Amino acid sequence: MSTPANPSAVADRLKPLGFGPTTGPVYLNLGPAALVDHALRRHEGELTDTGALMCDTGAFTGRSPKDRFIVQDGGTESSVWWGDINIPFAPDKFDQLHQKMVAYLADKEVFVRDAYAGAHPGYQLRLRVVNELAWHNLFCYNLFLRPEAGVDTSWLPDFSIINAPGFLADPAVDGTRQPNFAIINFTKKLILIGGTGYAGEMKKGIFGVLNYLLPHEHHTLPMHCSANVGPGGDTAIFFGLSGTGKTTLSADPHRGLVGDDEHGWTPEGGIFNFEGGCYAKVIDLSREKEPEIWDAIRFGSIVENTRFVPGTHTVDYANKSVTENTRTAYPIDFIANAVEPSVAGTPQNIFFLTADAFGVLPPISKLDKSHAMYLFMSGYTAKVAGTEMGITEPQTTFSACFGAVFLPLHPTKYAEMLGRKMDENPDINVWLVNTGWTGGAYGTGQRMKLNYTRAMITAALTGKLDEVKFRPHPVFGVMVPGAVPGVPSEILDPRNTWADKAAYDKTAGDLAEKFVANFQKYAASASEEILAGAPHVAAKVAVEA
């Protein structure tokens, strides 16, 4: 078992975070084996038969967006996109919570980690994380980037996290909505997380920080996307909310994995991963469907909120008794074809992934710049069960830039940056891929087969759609291919998959109206070029007439 860190090394790292002398043991930059030992000793989890550490996140099995706040002060008041997503928090209340958390942790075992976010040396964010739980510190080891052996990490961090799931706020006194909270303070460069054991709050907190800092300070586009590289060096990126297939579709055995969730697109043209690992959903995971993810779940990995097959230590990935948002966290090098360092060139293909719960959108379509910017700002998909608290089945949602909950700035800022990237790189292909329903809406139709989606993406990546004839969708204006190798032609036109064609026409018109209604909040800030990508609501009337 590892011993606590040297007191002076601990003091040097904790003092800038507001800590005074601590009476509990503090462990600094432990490796996976030591952290697993501590987690088992502290009864934080159990080992699976593959060696992964299985842990529960407690009452919160997903993020709690309504309990995520940003401190509103002179530095953020005029720059942050305030509202239901970026909820303002008072600076004095933050300071009060900070002091309470420091006092709470002073006599407890604490696990401290130095890490960084950003695989490109010119855009790195140096991090320091203080964890109450050993397995949370292992999560940070896996998900953030790990300094090379021998590198001095006694740095003054660019941003820090204090995470204490056992600490509960008093809403009446502390200004929170509930006892749980996640609060970003850009002025003090600190994130406070308390009352929740969901580890994803840490990684998404840093993602929110980068979404604010990179456009401001580095003219870099932060993206909620996965990325991979082909044998010839061609880069592809995949935008989408959790559950739409970012991790699954980017984990391609024939292409190198750059990253599965968060990337930046630099002014020089290249992209880079923000993270050092992957955080993948594992509900119904099988080796046959997702061999790369399956094989990555071994010693050093974490599985969250899963259950064993009775009488064994084998994970039952079909078990939804805790949540559908069961997950695994592992270092990116656990994927055999991972690209390290996690950087790549300018994307040649951009995929917007949407789980269309209405079964209206084509399984693949090509977008011009106007449609790309409009659909990027719309970010239409369905929230997948379990990703957020209270979601028990897919629900239609519009999430700007396929990640509105992580955007501190107005969505037009990111959409305009994407548009400039397309202007600078006119050969980029942008595709909309429906990984959701076909043959009818959710409850009537079927989920799109994964092998068909893979075949469509492969055809796009390999240029097999370059000579195919396209026709515009009558409502959404996107260009639909007439044929895709390996995919039945009848499923390419979604209307053909519906038994009741009139019902499809009505549903398509209804969805178009939802797009237009959702976009009203952006319309005043959007350019004519963006607005030109809107669906044709009038087409509904024409069809019905």
Secondary structure as a PSIPRED ss2 file (coil, helix, strand):
# PSIPRED VFORMAT (PSIPRED V4.0)

   1 M C   1.000  0.000  0.000
   2 S C   1.000  0.000  0.000
   3 T C   1.000  0.000  0.000
   4 P C   1.000  0.000  0.000
   5 A C   1.000  0.000  0.000
   6 N C   1.000  0.000  0.000
   7 P H   0.000  1.000  0.000
   8 S H   0.000  1.000  0.000
   9 A H   0.000  1.000  0.000
  10 V H   0.000  1.000  0.000
  11 A H   0.000  1.000  0.000
  12 D H   0.000  1.000  0.000
  13 R H   0.000  1.000  0.000
  14 L H   0.000  1.000  0.000
  15 K H   0.000  1.000  0.000
  16 P H   0.000  1.000  0.000
  17 L H   0.000  1.000  0.000
  18 G C   1.000  0.000  0.000
  19 F C   1.000  0.000  0.000
  20 G C   1.000  0.000  0.000
  21 P C   1.000  0.000  0.000
  22 T C   1.000  0.000  0.000
  23 T C   1.000  0.000  0.000
  24 G C   1.000  0.000  0.000
  25 P C   1.000  0.000  0.000
  26 V E   0.000  0.000  1.000
  27 Y E   0.000  0.000  1.000
  28 L E   0.000  0.000  1.000
  29 N C   1.000  0.000  0.000
  30 L C   1.000  0.000  0.000
  31 G C   1.000  0.000  0.000
  32 P H   0.000  1.000  0.000
  33 A H   0.000  1.000  0.000
  34 A H   0.000  1.000  0.000
  35 L H   0.000  1.000  0.000
  36 V H   0.000  1.000  0.000
  37 D H   0.000  1.000  0.000
  38 H H   0.000  1.000  0.000
  39 A H   0.000  1.000  0.000
  40 L H   0.000  1.000  0.000
  41 R H   0.000  1.000  0.000
  42 R C   1.000  0.000  0.000
  43 H C   1.000  0.000  0.000
  44 E C   1.000  0.000  0.000
  45 G E   0.000  0.000  1.000
  46 E E   0.000  0.000  1.000
  47 L E   0.000  0.000  1.000
  48 T C   1.000  0.000  0.000
  49 D C   1.000  0.000  0.000
  50 T C   1.000  0.000  0.000
  51 G C   1.000  0.000  0.000
  52 A C   1.000  0.000  0.000
  53 L E   0.000  0.000  1.000
  54 M E   0.000  0.000  1.000
  55 C E   0.000  0.000  1.000
  56 D C   1.000  0.000  0.000
  57 T C   1.000  0.000  0.000
  58 G C   1.000  0.000  0.000
  59 A C   1.000  0.000  0.000
  60 F C   1.000  0.000  0.000
  61 T C   1.000  0.000  0.000
  62 G C   1.000  0.000  0.000
  63 R E   0.000  0.000  1.000
  64 S C   1.000  0.000  0.000
  65 P H   0.000  1.000  0.000
  66 K H   0.000  1.000  0.000
  67 D H   0.000  1.000  0.000
  68 R E   0.000  0.000  1.000
  69 F E   0.000  0.000  1.000
  70 I E   0.000  0.000  1.000
  71 V E   0.000  0.000  1.000
  72 Q C   1.000  0.000  0.000
  73 D C   1.000  0.000  0.000
  74 G C   1.000  0.000  0.000
  75 G C   1.000  0.000  0.000
  76 T C   1.000  0.000  0.000
  77 E C   1.000  0.000  0.000
  78 S C   1.000  0.000  0.000
  79 S C   1.000  0.000  0.000
  80 V C   1.000  0.000  0.000
  81 W C   1.000  0.000  0.000
  82 W E   0.000  0.000  1.000
  83 G C   1.000  0.000  0.000
  84 D C   1.000  0.000  0.000
  85 I C   1.000  0.000  0.000
  86 N E   0.000  0.000  1.000
  87 I E   0.000  0.000  1.000
  88 P E   0.000  0.000  1.000
  89 F E   0.000  0.000  1.000
  90 A C   1.000  0.000  0.000
  91 P H   0.000  1.000  0.000
  92 D H   0.000  1.000  0.000
  93 K H   0.000  1.000  0.000
  94 F H   0.000  1.000  0.000
  95 D H   0.000  1.000  0.000
  96 Q H   0.000  1.000  0.000
  97 L H   0.000  1.000  0.000
  98 H H   0.000  1.000  0.000
  99 Q H   0.000  1.000  0.000
 100 K H   0.000  1.000  0.000
 101 M H   0.000  1.000  0.000
 102 V H   0.000  1.000  0.000
 103 A H   0.000  1.000  0.000
 104 Y H   0.000  1.000  0.000
 105 L H   0.000  1.000  0.000
 106 A C   1.000  0.000  0.000
 107 D C   1.000  0.000  0.000
 108 K C   1.000  0.000  0.000
 109 E C   1.000  0.000  0.000
 110 V E   0.000  0.000  1.000
 111 F E   0.000  0.000  1.000
 112 V E   0.000  0.000  1.000
 113 R E   0.000  0.000  1.000
 114 D E   0.000  0.000  1.000
 115 A E   0.000  0.000  1.000
 116 Y E   0.000  0.000  1.000
 117 A E   0.000  0.000  1.000
 118 G C   1.000  0.000  0.000
 119 A C   1.000  0.000  0.000
 120 H C   1.000  0.000  0.000
 121 P H   0.000  1.000  0.000
 122 G H   0.000  1.000  0.000
 123 Y H   0.000  1.000  0.000
 124 Q C   1.000  0.000  0.000
 125 L E   0.000  0.000  1.000
 126 R E   0.000  0.000  1.000
 127 L E   0.000  0.000  1.000
 128 R E   0.000  0.000  1.000
 129 V E   0.000  0.000  1.000
 130 V E   0.000  0.000  1.000
 131 N E   0.000  0.000  1.000
 132 E C   1.000  0.000  0.000
 133 L C   1.000  0.000  0.000
 134 A H   0.000  1.000  0.000
 135 W H   0.000  1.000  0.000
 136 H H   0.000  1.000  0.000
 137 N H   0.000  1.000  0.000
 138 L H   0.000  1.000  0.000
 139 F H   0.000  1.000  0.000
 140 C H   0.000  1.000  0.000
 141 Y H   0.000  1.000  0.000
 142 N H   0.000  1.000  0.000
 143 L H   0.000  1.000  0.000
 144 F C   1.000  0.000  0.000
 145 L E   0.000  0.000  1.000
 146 R C   1.000  0.000  0.000
 147 P C   1.000  0.000  0.000
 148 E C   1.000  0.000  0.000
 149 A C   1.000  0.000  0.000
 150 G C   1.000  0.000  0.000
 151 V C   1.000  0.000  0.000
 152 D C   1.000  0.000  0.000
 153 T C   1.000  0.000  0.000
 154 S C   1.000  0.000  0.000
 155 W C   1.000  0.000  0.000
 156 L C   1.000  0.000  0.000
 157 P C   1.000  0.000  0.000
 158 D C   1.000  0.000  0.000
 159 F E   0.000  0.000  1.000
 160 S E   0.000  0.000  1.000
 161 I E   0.000  0.000  1.000
 162 I E   0.000  0.000  1.000
 163 N E   0.000  0.000  1.000
 164 A E   0.000  0.000  1.000
 165 P C   1.000  0.000  0.000
 166 G C   1.000  0.000  0.000
 167 F C   1.000  0.000  0.000
 168 L C   1.000  0.000  0.000
 169 A C   1.000  0.000  0.000
 170 D C   1.000  0.000  0.000
 171 P H   0.000  1.000  0.000
 172 A H   0.000  1.000  0.000
 173 V H   0.000  1.000  0.000
 174 D H   0.000  1.000  0.000
 175 G C   1.000  0.000  0.000
 176 T C   1.000  0.000  0.000
 177 R C   1.000  0.000  0.000
 178 Q C   1.000  0.000  0.000
 179 P C   1.000  0.000  0.000
 180 N C   1.000  0.000  0.000
 181 F E   0.000  0.000  1.000
 182 A E   0.000  0.000  1.000
 183 I E   0.000  0.000  1.000
 184 I E   0.000  0.000  1.000
 185 N E   0.000  0.000  1.000
 186 F C   1.000  0.000  0.000
 187 T C   1.000  0.000  0.000
 188 K C   1.000  0.000  0.000
 189 K C   1.000  0.000  0.000
 190 L E   0.000  0.000  1.000
 191 I E   0.000  0.000  1.000
 192 L E   0.000  0.000  1.000
 193 I E   0.000  0.000  1.000
 194 G E   0.000  0.000  1.000
 195 G C   1.000  0.000  0.000
 196 T C   1.000  0.000  0.000
 197 G C   1.000  0.000  0.000
 198 Y C   1.000  0.000  0.000
 199 A C   1.000  0.000  0.000
 200 G H   0.000  1.000  0.000
 201 E H   0.000  1.000  0.000
 202 M H   0.000  1.000  0.000
 203 K H   0.000  1.000  0.000
 204 K H   0.000  1.000  0.000
 205 G H   0.000  1.000  0.000
 206 I H   0.000  1.000  0.000
 207 F H   0.000  1.000  0.000
 208 G H   0.000  1.000  0.000
 209 V H   0.000  1.000  0.000
 210 L H   0.000  1.000  0.000
 211 N H   0.000  1.000  0.000
 212 Y H   0.000  1.000  0.000
 213 L H   0.000  1.000  0.000
 214 L H   0.000  1.000  0.000
 215 P H   0.000  1.000  0.000
 216 H H   0.000  1.000  0.000
 217 E H   0.000  1.000  0.000
 218 H H   0.000  1.000  0.000
 219 H C   1.000  0.000  0.000
 220 T C   1.000  0.000  0.000
 221 L E   0.000  0.000  1.000
 222 P E   0.000  0.000  1.000
 223 M E   0.000  0.000  1.000
 224 H C   1.000  0.000  0.000
 225 C E   0.000  0.000  1.000
 226 S E   0.000  0.000  1.000
 227 A E   0.000  0.000  1.000
 228 N E   0.000  0.000  1.000
 229 V E   0.000  0.000  1.000
 230 G C   1.000  0.000  0.000
 231 P C   1.000  0.000  0.000
 232 G C   1.000  0.000  0.000
 233 G C   1.000  0.000  0.000
 234 D C   1.000  0.000  0.000
 235 T E   0.000  0.000  1.000
 236 A E   0.000  0.000  1.000
 237 I E   0.000  0.000  1.000
 238 F E   0.000  0.000  1.000
 239 F E   0.000  0.000  1.000
 240 G C   1.000  0.000  0.000
 241 L C   1.000  0.000  0.000
 242 S C   1.000  0.000  0.000
 243 G C   1.000  0.000  0.000
 244 T C   1.000  0.000  0.000
 245 G C   1.000  0.000  0.000
 246 K H   0.000  1.000  0.000
 247 T H   0.000  1.000  0.000
 248 T H   0.000  1.000  0.000
 249 L H   0.000  1.000  0.000
 250 S H   0.000  1.000  0.000
 251 A C   1.000  0.000  0.000
 252 D C   1.000  0.000  0.000
 253 P C   1.000  0.000  0.000
 254 H C   1.000  0.000  0.000
 255 R C   1.000  0.000  0.000
 256 G E   0.000  0.000  1.000
 257 L E   0.000  0.000  1.000
 258 V E   0.000  0.000  1.000
 259 G E   0.000  0.000  1.000
 260 D C   1.000  0.000  0.000
 261 D C   1.000  0.000  0.000
 262 E C   1.000  0.000  0.000
 263 H E   0.000  0.000  1.000
 264 G E   0.000  0.000  1.000
 265 W E   0.000  0.000  1.000
 266 T C   1.000  0.000  0.000
 267 P C   1.000  0.000  0.000
 268 E C   1.000  0.000  0.000
 269 G C   1.000  0.000  0.000
 270 G C   1.000  0.000  0.000
 271 I E   0.000  0.000  1.000
 272 F E   0.000  0.000  1.000
 273 N E   0.000  0.000  1.000
 274 F C   1.000  0.000  0.000
 275 E C   1.000  0.000  0.000
 276 G C   1.000  0.000  0.000
 277 G E   0.000  0.000  1.000
 278 C E   0.000  0.000  1.000
 279 Y E   0.000  0.000  1.000
 280 A E   0.000  0.000  1.000
 281 K E   0.000  0.000  1.000
 282 V C   1.000  0.000  0.000
 283 I C   1.000  0.000  0.000
 284 D C   1.000  0.000  0.000
 285 L C   1.000  0.000  0.000
 286 S C   1.000  0.000  0.000
 287 R C   1.000  0.000  0.000
 288 E C   1.000  0.000  0.000
 289 K C   1.000  0.000  0.000
 290 E C   1.000  0.000  0.000
 291 P H   0.000  1.000  0.000
 292 E H   0.000  1.000  0.000
 293 I H   0.000  1.000  0.000
 294 W H   0.000  1.000  0.000
 295 D H   0.000  1.000  0.000
 296 A H   0.000  1.000  0.000
 297 I C   1.000  0.000  0.000
 298 R C   1.000  0.000  0.000
 299 F C   1.000  0.000  0.000
 300 G C   1.000  0.000  0.000
 301 S C   1.000  0.000  0.000
 302 I E   0.000  0.000  1.000
 303 V E   0.000  0.000  1.000
 304 E E   0.000  0.000  1.000
 305 N C   1.000  0.000  0.000
 306 T C   1.000  0.000  0.000
 307 R E   0.000  0.000  1.000
 308 F E   0.000  0.000  1.000
 309 V C   1.000  0.000  0.000
 310 P C   1.000  0.000  0.000
 311 G C   1.000  0.000  0.000
 312 T C   1.000  0.000  0.000
 313 H C   1.000  0.000  0.000
 314 T C   1.000  0.000  0.000
 315 V E   0.000  0.000  1.000
 316 D E   0.000  0.000  1.000
 317 Y C   1.000  0.000  0.000
 318 A C   1.000  0.000  0.000
 319 N C   1.000  0.000  0.000
 320 K C   1.000  0.000  0.000
 321 S C   1.000  0.000  0.000
 322 V C   1.000  0.000  0.000
 323 T C   1.000  0.000  0.000
 324 E C   1.000  0.000  0.000
 325 N C   1.000  0.000  0.000
 326 T C   1.000  0.000  0.000
 327 R E   0.000  0.000  1.000
 328 T E   0.000  0.000  1.000
 329 A E   0.000  0.000  1.000
 330 Y E   0.000  0.000  1.000
 331 P E   0.000  0.000  1.000
 332 I H   0.000  1.000  0.000
 333 D H   0.000  1.000  0.000
 334 F H   0.000  1.000  0.000
 335 I C   1.000  0.000  0.000
 336 A C   1.000  0.000  0.000
 337 N C   1.000  0.000  0.000
 338 A E   0.000  0.000  1.000
 339 V C   1.000  0.000  0.000
 340 E C   1.000  0.000  0.000
 341 P C   1.000  0.000  0.000
 342 S C   1.000  0.000  0.000
 343 V E   0.000  0.000  1.000
 344 A E   0.000  0.000  1.000
 345 G C   1.000  0.000  0.000
 346 T C   1.000  0.000  0.000
 347 P E   0.000  0.000  1.000
 348 Q E   0.000  0.000  1.000
 349 N E   0.000  0.000  1.000
 350 I E   0.000  0.000  1.000
 351 F E   0.000  0.000  1.000
 352 F E   0.000  0.000  1.000
 353 L E   0.000  0.000  1.000
 354 T E   0.000  0.000  1.000
 355 A C   1.000  0.000  0.000
 356 D C   1.000  0.000  0.000
 357 A C   1.000  0.000  0.000
 358 F C   1.000  0.000  0.000
 359 G C   1.000  0.000  0.000
 360 V C   1.000  0.000  0.000
 361 L C   1.000  0.000  0.000
 362 P C   1.000  0.000  0.000
 363 P C   1.000  0.000  0.000
 364 I E   0.000  0.000  1.000
 365 S E   0.000  0.000  1.000
 366 K E   0.000  0.000  1.000
 367 L E   0.000  0.000  1.000
 368 D C   1.000  0.000  0.000
 369 K H   0.000  1.000  0.000
 370 S H   0.000  1.000  0.000
 371 H H   0.000  1.000  0.000
 372 A H   0.000  1.000  0.000
 373 M H   0.000  1.000  0.000
 374 Y H   0.000  1.000  0.000
 375 L H   0.000  1.000  0.000
 376 F H   0.000  1.000  0.000
 377 M H   0.000  1.000  0.000
 378 S H   0.000  1.000  0.000
 379 G C   1.000  0.000  0.000
 380 Y E   0.000  0.000  1.000
 381 T E   0.000  0.000  1.000
 382 A E   0.000  0.000  1.000
 383 K E   0.000  0.000  1.000
 384 V C   1.000  0.000  0.000
 385 A C   1.000  0.000  0.000
 386 G C   1.000  0.000  0.000
 387 T C   1.000  0.000  0.000
 388 E E   0.000  0.000  1.000
 389 M C   1.000  0.000  0.000
 390 G C   1.000  0.000  0.000
 391 I C   1.000  0.000  0.000
 392 T C   1.000  0.000  0.000
 393 E C   1.000  0.000  0.000
 394 P C   1.000  0.000  0.000
 395 Q E   0.000  0.000  1.000
 396 T E   0.000  0.000  1.000
 397 T E   0.000  0.000  1.000
 398 F E   0.000  0.000  1.000
 399 S C   1.000  0.000  0.000
 400 A H   0.000  1.000  0.000
 401 C H   0.000  1.000  0.000
 402 F H   0.000  1.000  0.000
 403 G C   1.000  0.000  0.000
 404 A H   0.000  1.000  0.000
 405 V H   0.000  1.000  0.000
 406 F H   0.000  1.000  0.000
 407 L C   1.000  0.000  0.000
 408 P C   1.000  0.000  0.000
 409 L C   1.000  0.000  0.000
 410 H C   1.000  0.000  0.000
 411 P H   0.000  1.000  0.000
 412 T H   0.000  1.000  0.000
 413 K H   0.000  1.000  0.000
 414 Y H   0.000  1.000  0.000
 415 A H   0.000  1.000  0.000
 416 E H   0.000  1.000  0.000
 417 M H   0.000  1.000  0.000
 418 L H   0.000  1.000  0.000
 419 G H   0.000  1.000  0.000
 420 R H   0.000  1.000  0.000
 421 K H   0.000  1.000  0.000
 422 M H   0.000  1.000  0.000
 423 D H   0.000  1.000  0.000
 424 E H   0.000  1.000  0.000
 425 N C   1.000  0.000  0.000
 426 P C   1.000  0.000  0.000
 427 D C   1.000  0.000  0.000
 428 I C   1.000  0.000  0.000
 429 N E   0.000  0.000  1.000
 430 V E   0.000  0.000  1.000
 431 W E   0.000  0.000  1.000
 432 L E   0.000  0.000  1.000
 433 V E   0.000  0.000  1.000
 434 N E   0.000  0.000  1.000
 435 T C   1.000  0.000  0.000
 436 G C   1.000  0.000  0.000
 437 W E   0.000  0.000  1.000
 438 T E   0.000  0.000  1.000
 439 G C   1.000  0.000  0.000
 440 G C   1.000  0.000  0.000
 441 A C   1.000  0.000  0.000
 442 Y C   1.000  0.000  0.000
 443 G C   1.000  0.000  0.000
 444 T C   1.000  0.000  0.000
 445 G C   1.000  0.000  0.000
 446 Q E   0.000  0.000  1.000
 447 R E   0.000  0.000  1.000
 448 M C   1.000  0.000  0.000
 449 K C   1.000  0.000  0.000
 450 L H   0.000  1.000  0.000
 451 N H   0.000  1.000  0.000
 452 Y H   0.000  1.000  0.000
 453 T H   0.000  1.000  0.000
 454 R H   0.000  1.000  0.000
 455 A H   0.000  1.000  0.000
 456 M H   0.000  1.000  0.000
 457 I H   0.000  1.000  0.000
 458 T H   0.000  1.000  0.000
 459 A H   0.000  1.000  0.000
 460 A H   0.000  1.000  0.000
 461 L H   0.000  1.000  0.000
 462 T C   1.000  0.000  0.000
 463 G C   1.000  0.000  0.000
 464 K C   1.000  0.000  0.000
 465 L C   1.000  0.000  0.000
 466 D C   1.000  0.000  0.000
 467 E C   1.000  0.000  0.000
 468 V C   1.000  0.000  0.000
 469 K C   1.000  0.000  0.000
 470 F E   0.000  0.000  1.000
 471 R E   0.000  0.000  1.000
 472 P E   0.000  0.000  1.000
 473 H C   1.000  0.000  0.000
 474 P C   1.000  0.000  0.000
 475 V C   1.000  0.000  0.000
 476 F C   1.000  0.000  0.000
 477 G C   1.000  0.000  0.000
 478 V C   1.000  0.000  0.000
 479 M E   0.000  0.000  1.000
 480 V E   0.000  0.000  1.000
 481 P E   0.000  0.000  1.000
 482 G C   1.000  0.000  0.000
 483 A C   1.000  0.000  0.000
 484 V E   0.000  0.000  1.000
 485 P C   1.000  0.000  0.000
 486 G C   1.000  0.000  0.000
 487 V E   0.000  0.000  1.000
 488 P C   1.000  0.000  0.000
 489 S H   0.000  1.000  0.000
 490 E H   0.000  1.000  0.000
 491 I H   0.000  1.000  0.000
 492 L C   1.000  0.000  0.000
 493 D C   1.000  0.000  0.000
 494 P H   0.000  1.000  0.000
 495 R H   0.000  1.000  0.000
 496 N H   0.000  1.000  0.000
 497 T H   0.000  1.000  0.000
 498 W C   1.000  0.000  0.000
 499 A C   1.000  0.000  0.000
 500 D C   1.000  0.000  0.000
 501 K H   0.000  1.000  0.000
 502 A H   0.000  1.000  0.000
 503 A H   0.000  1.000  0.000
 504 Y H   0.000  1.000  0.000
 505 D H   0.000  1.000  0.000
 506 K H   0.000  1.000  0.000
 507 T H   0.000  1.000  0.000
 508 A H   0.000  1.000  0.000
 509 G H   0.000  1.000  0.000
 510 D H   0.000  1.000  0.000
 511 L H   0.000  1.000  0.000
 512 A H   0.000  1.000  0.000
 513 E H   0.000  1.000  0.000
 514 K H   0.000  1.000  0.000
 515 F H   0.000  1.000  0.000
 516 V H   0.000  1.000  0.000
 517 A H   0.000  1.000  0.000
 518 N H   0.000  1.000  0.000
 519 F H   0.000  1.000  0.000
 520 Q H   0.000  1.000  0.000
 521 K H   0.000  1.000  0.000
 522 Y H   0.000  1.000  0.000
 523 A H   0.000  1.000  0.000
 524 A C   1.000  0.000  0.000
 525 S C   1.000  0.000  0.000
 526 A C   1.000  0.000  0.000
 527 S C   1.000  0.000  0.000
 528 E H   0.000  1.000  0.000
 529 E H   0.000  1.000  0.000
 530 I H   0.000  1.000  0.000
 531 L H   0.000  1.000  0.000
 532 A C   1.000  0.000  0.000
 533 G C   1.000  0.000  0.000
 534 A C   1.000  0.000  0.000
 535 P C   1.000  0.000  0.000
 536 H C   1.000  0.000  0.000
 537 V C   1.000  0.000  0.000
 538 A H   0.000  1.000  0.000
 539 A H   0.000  1.000  0.000
 540 K H   0.000  1.000  0.000
 541 V H   0.000  1.000  0.000
 542 A H   0.000  1.000  0.000
 543 V H   0.000  1.000  0.000
 544 E H   0.000  1.000  0.000
 545 A C   1.000  0.000  0.000
